């Protein structure tokens, strides 16, 4: 829940459009992102992995990411097309998780989705930071990689859900059957 709690502060700091506020916003975003890894580690270490946690944890990630990209697209140089793709995929996957969750089916994150999340987090952090125009190519490169993985993993989840709903039980790549 810490990630969701940090969202209003993140938005306010990005909207401030001041250099110091940008550094603080980046720090808040990185801390929020780091809690995802810590949360997963603690849940596995203490055998506290639940279907609810498998649904709520990614939802908190999606809220943090969506808030950042929407705010950045509104006030900075974050490309609107990238924000639309990222938010649409995150909303779509969240709806799929909710739909499956109501049927008692868990949908853990695939390895590719974890790579996607990492790329998104790096790209968004770069766009939050007040970097000079010399970093534009690096920012765009990470963003293109993130958006590519966003589309790829969105398609992967759609195919997996289709298989599950047709009675198949093939897991997502790298995952055990739900």
C-alpha positions as CSV (number, residue, x, y, z in Angstrom):
1,X,0.0,0.0,0.0
2,X,3.0,2.3,0.4
3,X,3.2,2.6,-3.4
4,X,-0.3,3.8,-3.6
5,X,0.2,6.2,-0.6
6,X,3.2,7.8,-2.4
7,X,1.3,8.5,-5.6
8,X,-0.2,11.9,-4.6
9,X,3.2,13.1,-3.4
10,X,4.8,12.0,-6.7
11,X,2.1,13.8,-8.7
12,X,2.5,17.0,-6.7
13,X,6.3,17.0,-7.1
14,X,6.2,16.3,-10.8
15,X,3.6,19.1,-11.3
16,X,5.9,21.5,-9.3
17,X,8.3,21.4,-12.3
18,X,11.2,22.5,-10.2
19,X,14.7,20.9,-10.3
20,X,14.7,20.0,-6.6
21,X,11.1,18.7,-6.7
22,X,12.1,16.6,-9.7
23,X,14.9,14.9,-7.7
24,X,12.6,14.3,-4.8
25,X,9.9,12.9,-7.2
26,X,12.5,10.6,-8.7
27,X,13.5,9.4,-5.3
28,X,9.9,8.8,-4.3
29,X,9.3,6.9,-7.6
30,X,12.4,4.7,-7.0
31,X,11.5,4.0,-3.4
32,X,8.0,3.1,-4.5
33,X,9.4,0.8,-7.2
34,X,11.8,-0.8,-4.7
35,X,9.0,-1.7,-2.3
36,X,7.7,-4.0,-5.1
37,X,10.8,-6.1,-5.0
38,X,11.0,-6.0,-1.2
39,X,7.3,-7.0,-0.9
40,X,7.8,-10.0,-3.2
41,X,10.9,-11.1,-1.4
42,X,9.2,-10.9,2.0
43,X,6.1,-12.7,0.8
44,X,8.2,-15.6,-0.6
45,X,10.6,-15.7,2.3
46,X,7.7,-15.9,4.9
47,X,5.5,-18.2,2.7
48,X,2.9,-15.4,2.6
49,X,2.2,-15.5,-1.1
50,X,-1.6,-15.3,-1.6
51,X,-3.9,-14.9,-4.6
52,X,-5.0,-11.6,-3.2
53,X,-1.4,-10.4,-3.0
54,X,-0.7,-11.7,-6.5
55,X,-3.5,-9.4,-7.6
56,X,-3.0,-6.3,-5.4
57,X,0.8,-6.2,-5.8
58,X,0.7,-5.7,-9.6
59,X,-2.2,-3.3,-9.2
60,X,-0.1,-1.0,-6.9
61,X,2.7,-1.1,-9.5
62,X,0.2,-0.1,-12.2
63,X,-1.2,2.8,-10.2
64,X,2.3,4.1,-9.5
65,X,3.4,3.8,-13.1
66,X,0.1,5.2,-14.6
67,X,0.1,8.2,-12.2
68,X,3.7,9.0,-13.2
69,X,3.3,8.7,-17.0
70,X,0.0,10.6,-17.1
71,X,1.4,13.4,-15.1
72,X,4.7,13.5,-17.1
73,X,2.7,13.5,-20.4
74,X,0.6,16.4,-19.1
75,X,3.5,18.6,-18.0
76,X,6.8,17.4,-19.5
77,X,8.3,15.9,-22.6
78,X,7.0,12.3,-22.0
79,X,5.4,11.2,-25.3
80,X,1.6,11.0,-25.1
81,X,1.7,7.9,-27.4
82,X,3.9,6.1,-24.9
83,X,1.6,7.1,-22.0
84,X,-1.5,5.8,-23.9
85,X,0.2,2.4,-24.7
86,X,1.5,2.0,-21.1
87,X,-1.7,3.0,-19.4
88,X,-4.0,1.0,-21.8
89,X,-1.9,-2.2,-21.3
90,X,-1.8,-1.7,-17.5
91,X,-5.6,-1.2,-17.3
92,X,-6.2,-4.1,-19.6
93,X,-4.1,-6.5,-17.6
94,X,-5.6,-5.3,-14.4
95,X,-9.1,-6.0,-15.8
96,X,-8.0,-9.5,-16.9
97,X,-6.6,-10.2,-13.5
98,X,-9.8,-9.1,-11.8
99,X,-11.9,-11.1,-14.2
100,X,-9.8,-14.2,-13.6
101,X,-9.6,-13.5,-9.9
102,X,-13.4,-13.6,-9.7
103,X,-13.2,-17.1,-11.1
104,X,-10.5,-18.2,-8.6
105,X,-7.7,-18.1,-11.2
106,X,-4.4,-16.4,-10.3
107,X,-2.3,-14.8,-13.0
108,X,1.2,-14.3,-11.7
109,X,3.6,-12.0,-13.5
110,X,5.7,-13.6,-16.2
111,X,9.5,-13.1,-16.4
112,X,8.9,-11.0,-19.5
113,X,6.5,-8.8,-17.5
114,X,9.1,-8.3,-14.8
115,X,11.6,-7.2,-17.5
116,X,8.8,-4.8,-18.8
117,X,8.3,-3.4,-15.4
118,X,12.0,-2.8,-14.9
119,X,12.3,-1.1,-18.3
120,X,9.3,1.1,-17.5
121,X,10.7,2.1,-14.1
122,X,14.0,3.1,-15.6
123,X,12.4,5.0,-18.5
124,X,10.0,6.8,-16.2
125,X,12.8,7.7,-13.7
126,X,14.8,9.2,-16.5
127,X,11.9,11.3,-17.6
128,X,11.3,12.5,-14.0
129,X,14.9,13.5,-13.5
130,X,15.8,17.0,-14.7
131,X,18.4,15.7,-17.3
132,X,19.7,18.0,-20.0
133,X,18.8,17.5,-23.7
134,X,22.0,15.4,-24.1
135,X,20.1,12.6,-22.3
136,X,17.2,12.6,-24.8
137,X,18.5,9.7,-26.8
138,X,19.0,7.5,-23.7
139,X,15.6,8.4,-22.4
140,X,13.9,7.6,-25.7
141,X,15.9,4.4,-26.1
142,X,14.7,3.1,-22.7
143,X,11.2,4.3,-23.4
144,X,11.0,2.4,-26.8
145,X,12.3,-0.7,-25.1
146,X,9.7,-0.3,-22.3
147,X,6.9,0.3,-24.7
148,X,7.9,-2.7,-26.9
149,X,7.9,-5.0,-23.8
150,X,4.6,-3.4,-22.7
151,X,3.0,-4.4,-26.0
152,X,4.6,-7.8,-26.1
153,X,3.6,-8.8,-22.6
154,X,0.1,-7.4,-23.1
155,X,-0.3,-9.7,-26.0
156,X,1.2,-12.6,-24.0
157,X,-1.3,-12.2,-21.3
158,X,-4.2,-12.0,-23.7
159,X,-3.1,-15.3,-25.3
160,X,-2.7,-16.9,-21.9
161,X,-6.1,-15.8,-20.7
162,X,-7.7,-17.1,-23.9
163,X,-6.0,-20.5,-23.3
164,X,-7.1,-20.5,-19.7
165,X,-10.7,-19.7,-20.6
166,X,-10.9,-22.4,-23.2
167,X,-10.1,-24.9,-20.6
168,X,-6.3,-25.1,-21.1
169,X,-4.0,-24.9,-18.2
170,X,-0.7,-23.9,-19.9
171,X,1.1,-21.5,-17.6
172,X,2.7,-18.2,-18.6
173,X,6.3,-18.8,-19.7
174,X,8.4,-19.4,-16.6
175,X,5.5,-19.9,-14.3
176,X,3.7,-22.9,-12.7
177,X,0.2,-23.6,-13.6
178,X,-2.3,-21.5,-11.7
